[in-house]
Amino acid sequence: MVIKILGSGCSRCKTLEANIRKACEELALNPEIIDERDMSRIVSYNVMGLPALVVDEKVLSSGKVLSVPEAKDILSKLR
């Protein structure tokens, strides 16, 4: 599993990444987590808001900082 956090590196992006890491830890997942800040790559995902969550090249959330429970809910459905 490859998880990408799309964003500029702002506090919202960092919070989303921290919440995703915590959710993965609680679910015993060991994904590759990539902090994607390259705007030309971010634009290719056609997201309308940042930060965005991409798992295995599929956009699962954009424009929202997911809480740990929300992230766990999304990630547990991908197992």
ZADO-1210 file (C-alpha; in nm, 4 decimals, padded with zeros to 6 digits):
<atoms>
<atom x="00.0000" y="00.0000" z="00.0000" code="MET" pos="1"/>
<atom x="00.1280" y="00.3443" z="-00.0954" code="VAL" pos="2"/>
<atom x="-00.0261" y="00.6455" z="00.0752" code="ILE" pos="3"/>
<atom x="00.0355" y="00.9977" z="-00.0502" code="LYS" pos="4"/>
<atom x="-00.0448" y="01.3140" z="00.1391" code="ILE" pos="5"/>
<atom x="-00.0853" y="01.5888" z="-00.1192" code="LEU" pos="6"/>
<atom x="-00.0194" y="01.9402" z="00.0026" code="GLY" pos="7"/>
<atom x="00.2147" y="02.2310" z="00.0469" code="SER" pos="8"/>
<atom x="00.3583" y="02.1219" z="00.3799" code="GLY" pos="9"/>
<atom x="00.1307" y="02.3514" z="00.5822" code="CYS" pos="10"/>
<atom x="00.0100" y="02.2683" z="00.9318" code="SER" pos="11"/>
<atom x="-00.3108" y="02.1084" z="00.7948" code="ARG" pos="12"/>
<atom x="-00.1037" y="01.8773" z="00.5726" code="CYS" pos="13"/>
<atom x="00.1241" y="01.7838" z="00.8605" code="LYS" pos="14"/>
<atom x="-00.1758" y="01.7120" z="01.0836" code="THR" pos="15"/>
<atom x="-00.3315" y="01.4893" z="00.8188" code="LEU" pos="16"/>
<atom x="-00.0040" y="01.3004" z="00.7804" code="GLU" pos="17"/>
<atom x="00.0266" y="01.2536" z="01.1575" code="ALA" pos="18"/>
<atom x="-00.3339" y="01.1278" z="01.1777" code="ASN" pos="19"/>
<atom x="-00.2763" y="00.8863" z="00.8883" code="ILE" pos="20"/>
<atom x="00.0402" y="00.7521" z="01.0522" code="ARG" pos="21"/>
<atom x="-00.1459" y="00.7027" z="01.3831" code="LYS" pos="22"/>
<atom x="-00.4356" y="00.5278" z="01.2056" code="ALA" pos="23"/>
<atom x="-00.1926" y="00.2964" z="01.0246" code="CYS" pos="24"/>
<atom x="-00.0184" y="00.2163" z="01.3527" code="GLU" pos="25"/>
<atom x="-00.3490" y="00.1345" z="01.5230" code="GLU" pos="26"/>
<atom x="-00.4548" y="-00.0845" z="01.2287" code="LEU" pos="27"/>
<atom x="-00.1131" y="-00.2564" z="01.2152" code="ALA" pos="28"/>
<atom x="-00.0590" y="-00.1371" z="00.8570" code="LEU" pos="29"/>
<atom x="00.2878" y="-00.0687" z="00.7254" code="ASN" pos="30"/>
<atom x="00.2354" y="00.1391" z="00.4108" code="PRO" pos="31"/>
<atom x="00.4843" y="00.3540" z="00.2280" code="GLU" pos="32"/>
<atom x="00.3819" y="00.7125" z="00.3130" code="ILE" pos="33"/>
<atom x="00.4840" y="00.9881" z="00.0726" code="ILE" pos="34"/>
<atom x="00.4562" y="01.3592" z="00.1444" code="ASP" pos="35"/>
<atom x="00.3882" y="01.4943" z="-00.2066" code="GLU" pos="36"/>
<atom x="00.4555" y="01.8677" z="-00.2374" code="ARG" pos="37"/>
<atom x="00.5303" y="01.8941" z="-00.6096" code="ASP" pos="38"/>
<atom x="00.2428" y="02.1046" z="-00.7432" code="MET" pos="39"/>
<atom x="00.2679" y="01.9655" z="-01.0968" code="SER" pos="40"/>
<atom x="00.2147" y="01.6152" z="-00.9573" code="ARG" pos="41"/>
<atom x="-00.0614" y="01.7323" z="-00.7221" code="ILE" pos="42"/>
<atom x="-00.2482" y="01.8951" z="-01.0116" code="VAL" pos="43"/>
<atom x="-00.2442" y="01.5623" z="-01.1986" code="SER" pos="44"/>
<atom x="-00.4768" y="01.4170" z="-00.9315" code="TYR" pos="45"/>
<atom x="-00.7473" y="01.6773" z="-01.0111" code="ASN" pos="46"/>
<atom x="-00.8138" y="01.7540" z="-00.6448" code="VAL" pos="47"/>
<atom x="-01.0051" y="02.0708" z="-00.5666" code="MET" pos="48"/>
<atom x="-00.8749" y="02.1183" z="-00.2127" code="GLY" pos="49"/>
<atom x="-00.5689" y="02.0424" z="-00.0060" code="LEU" pos="50"/>
<atom x="-00.4637" y="01.8476" z="00.1829" code="PRO" pos="51"/>
<atom x="-00.5626" y="01.5354" z="-00.0034" code="ALA" pos="52"/>
<atom x="-00.5253" y="01.1661" z="00.0716" code="LEU" pos="53"/>
<atom x="-00.4319" y="00.9278" z="-00.2091" code="VAL" pos="54"/>
<atom x="-00.4057" y="00.5530" z="-00.1525" code="VAL" pos="55"/>
<atom x="-00.2658" y="00.3360" z="-00.4306" code="ASP" pos="56"/>
<atom x="-00.3225" y="00.6226" z="-00.6777" code="GLU" pos="57"/>
<atom x="-00.6897" y="00.6695" z="-00.5832" code="LYS" pos="58"/>
<atom x="-00.7997" y="01.0002" z="-00.4264" code="VAL" pos="59"/>
<atom x="-00.9969" y="00.9155" z="-00.1126" code="LEU" pos="60"/>
<atom x="-01.0224" y="01.2580" z="00.0509" code="SER" pos="61"/>
<atom x="-00.9496" y="01.6177" z="-00.0412" code="SER" pos="62"/>
<atom x="-00.9796" y="01.9534" z="00.1270" code="GLY" pos="63"/>
<atom x="-01.0177" y="01.8002" z="00.4728" code="LYS" pos="64"/>
<atom x="-00.7973" y="01.7035" z="00.7636" code="VAL" pos="65"/>
<atom x="-00.9225" y="01.3581" z="00.8535" code="LEU" pos="66"/>
<atom x="-00.9315" y="01.2681" z="01.2208" code="SER" pos="67"/>
<atom x="-00.7661" y="00.9441" z="01.3317" code="VAL" pos="68"/>
<atom x="-01.1046" y="00.7634" z="01.3531" code="PRO" pos="69"/>
<atom x="-01.2036" y="00.8903" z="01.0059" code="GLU" pos="70"/>
<atom x="-00.8683" y="00.7777" z="00.8644" code="ALA" pos="71"/>
<atom x="-00.9037" y="00.4375" z="01.0301" code="LYS" pos="72"/>
<atom x="-01.2491" y="00.3971" z="00.8821" code="ASP" pos="73"/>
<atom x="-01.1221" y="00.4701" z="00.5307" code="ILE" pos="74"/>
<atom x="-00.8078" y="00.2582" z="00.5604" code="LEU" pos="75"/>
<atom x="-00.9797" y="-00.0399" z="00.7216" code="SER" pos="76"/>
<atom x="-01.2065" y="-00.0696" z="00.4168" code="LYS" pos="77"/>
<atom x="-00.8985" y="-00.1122" z="00.1946" code="LEU" pos="78"/>
<atom x="-00.7610" y="-00.4179" z="00.3685" code="ARG" pos="79"/>
</atoms>
